[in-house]
Amino acid sequence: MPVVTIKPSGKTVEVANGATLLAAVMQAGEPIMHKCDGKAECGACHVSLVEGRKSVSRIAPAENAKLDSIVGVGSKSRLACQVIVGDEDVTVELLGFA
């Protein structure tokens, strides 16, 4: 099972292949905002995907559209509710909006 490492706390959690990053962060007990039930509508779960970008799901049009409307988005930005974890380990940085 892949391991998700959460920065800045350094917490790690093993997750099933196919879990979302949002579920992984919540499973680790880390605070993360989420208001739209994983529909990529609010942008509150905006995170930076530090490592493992090639092993997660690609950005879908709805996520891309929401990211385009958020201030401070970079090349590693993703919405945790939309990122599906693959077979490899992932490191994600919470951006402190919780």
C-alpha positions, 0 to 999 in steps of 0.5 A, spaced: 500 500 500 502 506 498 504 511 504 502 518 504 507 523 507 504 530 510 508 536 510 509 540 514 507 535 520 511 529 517 505 524 519 505 518 514 499 514 513 498 508 509 492 508 504 489 503 499 490 504 492 484 509 489 483 513 495 483 520 495 488 525 498 483 528 502 481 521 505 488 520 507 489 527 510 483 526 514 485 519 516 492 521 519 488 526 523 490 533 520 486 539 519 484 540 512 478 544 509 473 541 505 466 544 503 463 541 497 463 534 498 469 532 493 466 535 487 472 540 486 467 546 487 470 550 493 477 549 492 478 549 500 482 543 499 488 546 495 494 542 497 501 542 494 503 535 491 511 535 493 512 528 490 509 522 487 505 526 482 506 521 476 503 516 480 496 520 482 490 521 477 491 526 472 487 533 473 480 533 470 477 539 467 473 541 473 479 541 478 483 545 473 477 550 472 477 551 480 485 551 480 484 557 475 480 561 480 484 560 486 490 565 488 497 562 489 496 556 485 503 553 482 505 547 478 504 542 484 497 545 486 492 540 486 485 539 490 486 533 495 479 531 494 480 530 486 487 526 487 486 519 487 493 515 490 496 510 485 501 505 487 507 509 489 508 513 495 506 521 495 508 527 499 503 532 500 504 539 503 498 542 506 497 550 505 495 552 512 488 554 510 484 550 515 
